[in-house]
Amino acid sequence: MASSFLTAYYTDTVGLAALAVGTMMLVARIFDGVTDLVMGAIVDKTKSKYGKARPWVLWTAPFMCIGLIAMFSVPQGLSQSQGLIYAYISYIFMNCIVYTANNLPYNALLSRMTHNHLDDAVDYRQPEPAQCHHQIRGNRADNHRSDLRHDKPQ
């Protein structure tokens, strides 16, 4: 969701070419595939009294703030190429390094909380806002239908 806002910000406010922004996001996704593997290995080797994953969620929280501010705060007066370089650095820092270091351990937390292998099969991902909306709408419709089925004659 932030990528769509970021695309509009980089093209409309900063003045970067849409092709350059799209290429930046593609390059970052390829690099992100590598950093995901590296971060998985780092989390597996982490040894702390708080576990393997939880420290990374806590340690990276301040860097998430810094990364978000950096991505949406391109300095004024930069040339087109300087702005693109700044965008590359801030976007890769936030999405490929900080977000990976925060979100990968976060998603691993629930599978590490149980020793029952059957619990690992359940998908505990954080829902997206659009999924929440559809889920709420669906639940309302289901409740309405069940009310109709269980109506008592008056």
C-alpha positions as MATLAB code, in Angstrom:
seq = 'MASSFLTAYYTDTVGLAALAVGTMMLVARIFDGVTDLVMGAIVDKTKSKYGKARPWVLWTAPFMCIGLIAMFSVPQGLSQSQGLIYAYISYIFMNCIVYTANNLPYNALLSRMTHNHLDDAVDYRQPEPAQCHHQIRGNRADNHRSDLRHDKPQ';
ca = [
       0.000    0.000    0.000;
       2.847    2.384    0.800;
       4.352    1.644   -2.620;
       1.372    3.176   -4.407;
       1.609    6.333   -2.281;
       5.358    6.362   -2.742;
       5.030    6.084   -6.511;
       2.690    9.077   -6.583;
       4.984   11.020   -4.250;
       8.113   10.311   -6.285;
       6.482   11.095   -9.632;
       4.163   13.993   -8.728;
       5.961   15.758   -5.865;
       9.639   14.936   -6.372;
       9.377   14.916  -10.174;
      11.051   11.591  -10.923;
      10.141    9.744  -14.105;
       7.662    6.901  -13.660;
       9.976    4.535  -15.547;
      12.823    5.350  -13.162;
      10.616    4.775  -10.108;
       9.348    1.465  -11.490;
      12.870    0.322  -12.289;
      13.965    1.278   -8.770;
      11.171   -0.837   -7.268;
      12.061   -3.788   -9.528;
      15.738   -3.624   -8.586;
      14.773   -3.394   -4.920;
      12.513   -6.476   -5.194;
      15.349   -8.508   -6.692;
      17.713   -7.352   -3.945;
      14.973   -8.058   -1.372;
      14.936  -11.704   -2.432;
      18.585  -11.965   -1.429;
      18.163  -10.069    1.845;
      15.237  -12.313    2.855;
      17.488  -15.365    2.663;
      20.277  -13.636    4.568;
      17.911  -12.392    7.287;
      16.401  -15.861    7.673;
      19.870  -17.258    8.342;
      20.621  -14.442   10.801;
      17.378  -15.040   12.728;
      18.107  -18.775   12.903;
      21.544  -18.056   14.411;
      20.304  -15.452   16.904;
      20.617  -16.511   20.531;
      19.139  -14.282   23.212;
      17.107  -14.678   26.359;
      14.101  -13.304   24.415;
      14.322  -15.922   21.679;
      15.387  -15.815   18.055;
      12.786  -13.551   16.478;
      11.478  -11.124   19.097;
      14.725   -9.120   19.525;
      14.757   -8.279   15.812;
      11.229   -6.888   15.956;
      12.216   -4.670   18.891;
      15.643   -3.638   17.573;
      14.394   -2.594   14.149;
      11.375   -0.537   15.262;
      13.294    2.778   15.514;
      14.860    2.151   12.110;
      11.373    1.675   10.632;
      10.555    5.244   11.690;
      13.818    6.556   10.260;
      13.291    4.671    6.989;
       9.711    5.885    6.513;
      10.692    9.482    7.187;
      13.656    9.201    4.810;
      11.546    7.715    2.006;
       8.920   10.461    2.161;
      11.337   13.357    2.784;
      13.366   13.856   -0.369;
      15.393   17.068    0.107;
      14.429   20.046   -2.055;
      16.823   21.350   -4.671;
      18.264   18.027   -5.785;
      18.780   17.379   -9.471;
      16.850   14.574  -11.181;
      19.750   12.126  -10.824;
      20.496   13.144   -7.220;
      16.834   12.704   -6.310;
      16.818    9.274   -7.917;
      19.960    8.259   -6.022;
      18.390    9.464   -2.767;
      15.204    7.526   -3.603;
      17.216    4.351   -4.340;
      19.155    4.588   -1.081;
      16.151    5.364    1.139;
      13.865    2.819   -0.577;
      16.405   -0.007   -0.452;
      17.317    0.862    3.139;
      13.675    0.757    4.202;
      12.286   -2.130    2.154;
      15.235   -4.453    1.679;
      17.031   -4.001    4.967;
      14.831   -2.595    7.729;
      11.469   -4.026    6.665;
      13.029   -7.435    6.030;
      14.819   -7.358    9.391;
      11.532   -6.469   11.108;
       8.841   -8.355    9.224;
      10.575  -11.670    8.576;
      11.120  -12.356   12.313;
       7.637  -10.995   13.070;
       6.068  -13.562   10.740;
       8.250  -16.288   12.258;
       7.127  -15.523   15.817;
       3.874  -17.483   15.776;
       5.394  -20.620   14.348;
       8.054  -20.470   17.057;
       5.494  -20.131   19.875;
       4.340  -23.745   19.713;
       5.915  -27.150   19.585;
       2.867  -28.675   17.915;
       3.635  -29.168   14.221;
      -0.098  -29.040   13.355;
      -0.288  -25.421   14.541;
       2.406  -24.477   12.021;
       0.063  -25.300    9.139;
      -2.343  -22.483   10.026;
      -1.776  -19.175    8.235;
      -1.362  -16.442   10.847;
      -0.302  -13.575    8.572;
      -1.278  -10.044    9.416;
      -4.381   -9.239    7.339;
      -4.305   -6.491    4.749;
      -6.810   -3.623    5.163;
      -8.787   -4.718    2.100;
      -9.050   -8.244    3.473;
     -10.322   -6.874    6.792;
     -12.996   -4.869    4.984;
     -14.210   -7.892    3.024;
     -14.071  -10.075    6.092;
     -16.198   -7.619    8.082;
     -18.688   -7.287    5.220;
     -18.847  -11.058    4.892;
     -19.407  -11.536    8.615;
     -22.230   -9.006    8.610;
     -23.881  -10.771    5.701;
     -23.499  -14.155    7.403;
     -24.997  -12.826   10.640;
     -27.920  -11.345    8.727;
     -28.544  -14.656    6.939;
     -28.395  -16.611   10.198;
     -30.854  -14.161   11.761;
     -33.255  -14.824    8.887;
     -32.926  -18.594    9.306;
     -33.541  -18.499   13.040;
     -36.413  -16.049   13.096;
     -39.009  -17.027   15.592;
     -42.637  -16.450   14.712;
     -44.161  -13.667   16.746;
];
